[in-house]
Each structure stands twice: as structure tokens, then as C-alpha cells.
Amino acid sequence: MPSHLHEILIEMFRGRPSLAAELLDGPLHGDLPEYDEAHLSSAELTDVAPTEYRADAVITLTRSGDIVLAVVVEVQRRADAQKRRSWPAYVATLYARLGCPVALLVLCPQQSVADWAMRDIRLGPPGSQVTPVVFGPAQTPLITDPATARQMPELAVLSTLAHAGEADPTPLFKALFSALDVIEADRAALYHDFMLTALPAATRKLLEEFMTTTDHPYKSDWARRQFAEGEATAILTVLAARGLEISDEARTTITGCTDLDQLTEWIRRAATAERVEDLGLESR
């Protein structure tokens, strides 16, 4: 059964198919064809053969409406000889279906699995083989420039996962939150929660400390929204616990506020308020 890590990594490609081209651009250098758009395609790779093959994702790059490259995307968390033997079938089926060059892109969260996966898959003489393009932590680009992160947000997430164990991950975290600012709030929250789940405990603690310093939350629109939502929830919880009736208007004012200083003041007042009006909401 696919893991949470597996599903989130694939969701990155489903939500932003151009991520496949961004990853391939480095290894393929000048061999990556020029393209206008990236599209998510059917991952069903069974034609007339009785065996069912389904890739994690298939991305097609098009130029002027024509497919110039198809990419089979696989997330591999452990060495699996049987799975590896299926990869040439994915490539061959897609090549037969689309009649265009096909790349096999494999993401491996563990470097040991990446080292295993990147070996050529030899099909037989004379020299017939499939060569996976593999990304483990060592192959994942290091992104610390906020402007680059904003252009390629999913790649910034992968970069943080791969390199956050370094001595000072602060530049990575700054780039990460810059990236989260430019994508949909729900997707940003998904990636943020994913990071807190996937990162090692020590690194997760550093990320949480980074977010809760007095300096950094104000530098990221997304982080500010996240903190504001948490503070608003805390205010409503305190008021409800103290048995105070909260009008719809007051609730809207509290949940709509993004001023962290104001929210902090309301939390302080909520601890002793006898009425919701004691918070001073009418001044907003």
C-alpha cells in the first residue's frame, strides 16, 4: 500500500507537472527538448499485454501542441527487483503509444535506494538498456535563493527534505516559506504538514523554532496567515471554555484578523474577559 510520503511526492507532480521538467533539466542538460507546457497524462501503461502496469505518474511536455517528451515518474522507497523489472515495460509501452522520446524519472527519499535505482537496466545484447534518471538526497538541487524557490515551489520542498540536515538549514527554511507564499493556501498547508511529518525529529524541531521566532513569521505571508489562524482558534477556544457567547460578527472579526500583535492582545484579554465585548473587537 502506498505510504503518505509516497502519495505526497506524487501529488507534487499531479499539482504541478512542470516539476518533472525542472528535475530533468539538470541531468539532461541540452537534451531536454524545448517545450511550452507540461501536462499530467494517464498513468495506465497497459496496452494489449495481460499484465497490468500503472506508473505513479506520467507527464508529457508539449511544444505547439505536439508531445516532445514523455516522462514516467516513479517514487521508490525501497529496493524492489520486481518493480525495477517493470520500468522498461512502462517506457516501452509509453513509447509505443505516443511515438516520442521517453524518460524514466525515479525519486528516492533514501540515498541507498537511489544508488540502487540508478544502475542501467540491461535488457540484453547488443547494448539494449533503460537508464533511469534518479533523484535521491544527493542528486536533489540545493535551493536557498527565495526568488528561485518562488519560481519552483515544489522543488524547494524537495530541496528542504533532502538538505535540511545540514549544519545551518536557515537559508533552506527561508526559501521554503518564500515558496509556500506563491501557491494555493491548501496546497501550502499540505506541504507544510508533510514537512513536519517527513523530516527527522531534530530537523523538525529546528523548523518549528524557525517558525516561532519573533523575526521570521512576519517575513512570510503564508506563515503569517498560518499563525493568525492558529491564534484566532486559540481565542475562540478560550472564550468558549469560559462559557462566553460568541456572536457571528465577533467570530468573523477574530478569524478575519491577520495582525499577530492584535491577536496576541485579544488572547490576553480573553483570559479574564467577562464578555466578548471586553476584547475590544469594535475597534477593528
N, C-alpha and C positions, 0 to 999 in steps of 0.2 A: 504494500500500500504506500503511495507517495506520502512523504513527510511534509510538515508545514514548511520547512526550509525549501524543499523541492518545489512546492506549489508557488511560494512567493517568488522564487527566482524565475519560474516560467511566467508568472503574472507580469513580471517586468517586461518581457518580450511581447506578451499579448497587449499590454497597455501602450507600449512604445516600440513598434517593430524595428525602427531605425537603430535600436541598441545593437542589433546583430551586425549592422554595417560598421558601427562605431568600434566594436570589438575587433572585427576582421580587418579594419583599415590598417592597424599596426602590422600584424603578421603578413598580410597580403601585399602591403606597400603599393607599388604601382599596378599590381594585378587585380586590385578591386576595381571593377568597372564603374564608370560614371553612371549615376542614377538620379532620378528626380524624386521618387517616392519609394517607401517601404511598406509592404502590405503583409498582414497575417493571412496565411493560407491554410487550407485543410491539412491536418496532420495525419490523416488516414493515408497510409502508404501501401495499401493492398490493392493490387490490380486483379489479375486472374489467378494468382497463386493462392493455394488453400490456406497458407499460414497468414494470420492477421498481424500486420505491422502497424504500429502507431508511434510516431515520434512525439517528443514533448511539445515541439512547436516547429512550424515551417514558415519561413519568411521569404518573400520574393521582393527583389529590388527591380524596379521598372524604370525605363527611360523612354519618354514619348509613348507610353502605353505598352511597350514591349518588355518582356521579362529578360533581364540581362544577367541575373544571378539568383539562384535559389539556395537557401540556407536551411539545413536541417539542424535544429537546436536540441541538444540533449543535456540534461543535468544528471551527473553521475556522482553519487555519494560514496560508492564503494566499488572495488574491483569485482567485475562480474563477466566472466569469459563468455557466457551465453549471450549476454546483452551486447558485448563487443562484436560478436559474430553477426548480429542483426544489423549493425550500422552499414555495411556495404549494401545490404538489401534496401535500406532507406535511400541511400544515394542513387543506386541503380534505378529503383522504381521512380524516383522523382525525375531523374534524367530522362527516362523513357517517356514519362508523362508530359514534361514541359519542353524537352529538347534544348535545354540551356545548361551552362556550367552549374555545378552543384558543389557547395562547400559543406563540410560537416563540422559544426561548432559544438564543442563539449565544455561545459562548465563543471568544475570540480571544487567544492569547498575545501577539500583536503589536498595538500600538495602531493602526498604519497599516491593518491588516486590519480591526480593529474599526470604524474610521472609515468604511471602505468598506462593511462589512456592515450598518451601522445605517440606511442610507438606505431609505426606503419602497420596497417592490416594487410598482410600479403595474401593474395588470392591464388597465386600460382605463377609459374613461368609463362612468358618471359617478362618479368618485372611488373606484372599487374598488381596494383595495390591501391588502397584508400588511405589517405593521410589525414587524420583528424587535426583540426586547429583547436588546441586545448588551452583553457584558461584555468589555472589554479591560482593560489595567492601570489606566487612568484611571477606569474605572467600577467596579472591584472595591473593596469596602469595606476600609478600613484597620482591622485588628483588633490592638490592643495590650493589651487587657484579658484577663488569663488566665481569668477567670470566663466571659467571653463566648466565648473560644476553646474552653473545655471543653464549652460547650453546642453549638457549631457547629465541630467539629474540621476538617472538610473545607474550610469557608470560611476557617479560619485558615491552612490550607496554601495556598489560592489567594491569600490576602492577602499571605503571605510572598513568594510568587513574584512578585506584582505590585509590591510596595513595598520589597523588601529592598535595593534600590539606593540608598535614602535615606541621608543623612549618618550617622545612628546607627540601625542596624537592631536594636539590642539589645532594645528593647521588643517588636518583632515576634518575635524568637527566643524570648524568654521565654514569650510567648503560644503560640507554635508547640509548644514542648515541654510546656506545660500541656495542650494539645490532644492530643498523642500519648499522654499518660498515660491517657486515658479510652477509648481504642479498643483493639481486639484487637492483641496484640503483632505478629502477622504483618502486619496492615494498617499499623500504625505504622512497622514496618521498611520496608515498601514505599514509604510516603510519604517517609520519611527518605532512602532511597536515591534516590528520584525527585528530591528537592530537590537532592541533591548532583550529579545529572546535569543538571538543568534550569537551575540558577542560573548566572549568569555567573561566570567564574573568580575575579574579585576578591571577589564576594559569597560564593561558596562558601568561599573562604579565611577570611572573617570568621566564617562559620557554624562551620567546623571549629575556629577559635580559640576561639569562644564555648564549644563543647562541651568543649574540653580545658583550660580554665582550672580552677584548683583550687576555684573557688567554685560554678560553675553545675551541673556534673553531679550534685551531691548534692541539688539542688533539684527534680529531675525523677525520678520513679520509673522512667519509661521509659528515660531517659538512663542512669540508674544500672544498670538491667538490661543495656542495650547495652554499657556499659563493662565490666561484670562478665563478660559472655560473652566479650568480646574478651580480657580479662586471663586468664580461665580457659583459653582456647585457646592463649594465649602460653605459659602454664605447661606445658601438656601437650606443646606443640611443643618446648620446651627440654628437658624430661625425655626425650622420645622421641629427640631429636637426640643426647643424651648416652648413649643406649643403656640407660636405666633402665627396668626393667619396672614398669608401672603397673597395679595391681590394679583390679578393677571398683569396689571400695569406695573406693579413693583417687580414682578418676576421678569418682565420684559426689559425693564431698566437695568436690572442686575445682570442678566445674561447677555445684554447687548453692549455692556461696558467693556472696553479694551484697555482702559487706563489702569495699569497694575497698582499704582500708588493709591488710586481711589478705591480699588477693590480691597486692598490691604486695610485701608481705613474702615471700610464697611465691615470687614471681618472683625476688627477690633471692637466696633460699636455693637455688632450682633451678639457678642458675648454677654453684654449687660443690658441690651435694649429691652424695654417693656412693651414697645410697639414697633412695628416695622417702620413707622414714620420716624422713629428715633435715629434711623440710619442716615437721614438727610438726603433721601433719594430725590426729593423735589428740587434740589439744587442742580441736578444734572439736566 
